[in-house]
Amino acid sequence: RYRSVSEVKIADALDLAGVWFLPNCTGRLSTPNGRRNREADFLVCKDGRWGILEVDGEPFHPPTRTTQDHDRDRLFYDAGIHLVQHFDATRCYNEPTNVVTRFLQLLAKPR
């Protein structure tokens, strides 16, 4: 189910953190053009708070997709997702525990 070694490392770090998560999951969202499928790298739930952790880097998140990714992020926010954070794939590979720790800290912050 993982598309890169960086995603595997993030999944392992999320497991170590003991949080509930769905990797590479697709959900139906309302868009200006009707209902559409949108995918998140990791949908994470901790203490009743929902967030999305994205692993950015080739080939699935090249810099040319930044605008599309931001548009998709706004759809997730509109659907009630508390947090969407993007982390560089190299950092996810080299520092997965630090990435997950930082993500969970941000998720815990009040809105």
C-alpha positions in Angstrom: 0.0 0.0 0.0 2.9 2.3 0.3 4.3 4.2 -2.7 7.8 4.9 -1.4 10.3 3.9 1.2 9.8 7.3 2.8 6.1 6.4 3.3 7.1 3.1 4.9 9.3 4.9 7.3 6.5 7.3 8.3 4.1 4.4 8.7 6.7 2.7 11.0 7.1 5.9 13.0 3.3 6.3 13.3 3.1 2.7 14.6 5.7 3.5 17.2 3.7 6.5 18.3 0.7 4.3 18.7 -1.7 6.4 16.7 -4.5 5.2 14.5 -3.9 5.9 10.8 -5.0 5.1 7.3 -2.3 5.1 4.6 -3.0 6.2 1.0 -6.7 6.4 1.6 -9.3 7.8 -0.8 -12.3 9.8 0.4 -15.3 11.5 -1.3 -15.3 15.3 -1.0 -17.5 18.1 -2.2 -15.7 20.2 -4.7 -16.8 23.2 -6.8 -17.4 20.7 -9.6 -19.4 18.2 -7.6 -18.3 15.2 -5.5 -14.9 13.8 -6.3 -12.4 11.3 -4.9 -9.3 12.8 -3.2 -6.4 10.8 -1.7 -4.3 11.5 1.4 -1.0 9.9 2.1 -1.8 9.4 5.8 -5.1 10.2 7.5 -4.3 10.2 11.2 -6.6 10.3 14.2 -5.2 11.0 17.7 -7.4 11.9 20.7 -10.4 12.6 18.4 -8.5 15.0 16.2 -8.0 14.3 12.5 -5.1 15.3 10.4 -3.4 14.5 7.1 0.3 14.0 6.8 1.6 14.3 3.2 5.0 13.0 2.0 6.1 15.3 -0.7 8.6 14.5 -3.4 8.9 12.7 -6.7 7.1 11.2 -8.4 3.7 11.8 -6.7 4.2 15.3 -5.4 6.6 17.2 -7.8 6.8 21.0 -7.3 4.6 21.5 -10.3 1.7 20.1 -8.4 1.9 22.5 -5.5 -1.1 24.6 -6.5 -3.2 21.4 -7.0 -2.1 20.1 -3.6 -3.1 23.4 -1.9 -6.5 23.3 -3.6 -7.0 19.7 -2.4 -5.9 20.7 1.2 -8.6 23.4 1.3 -11.2 20.7 0.4 -9.9 18.6 3.3 -10.2 21.6 5.7 -13.7 22.3 4.4 -14.6 18.6 5.2 -13.5 19.1 8.8 -9.9 17.8 8.8 -8.1 19.8 11.5 -4.6 19.8 10.0 -2.9 19.1 6.7 0.9 19.2 6.8 3.4 18.5 4.0 6.9 17.1 4.7 9.7 16.6 2.2 10.2 12.9 1.3 13.9 13.2 2.1 13.2 14.4 5.6 10.6 11.7 6.0 13.2 9.1 5.0 16.0 10.5 7.2 14.0 11.7 10.2 10.7 9.8 10.3 10.3 10.0 14.1 11.0 13.7 14.1 8.4 14.3 11.3 5.8 12.3 13.1 6.5 13.9 16.5 6.2 17.4 14.9 3.0 16.4 13.1 1.4 15.1 16.3 2.4 18.3 18.2 0.7 20.4 15.6 -2.4 18.1 15.6 -2.7 18.5 19.4 -2.8 22.3 19.2 -6.2 23.9 19.7 -7.8 25.4 16.6 
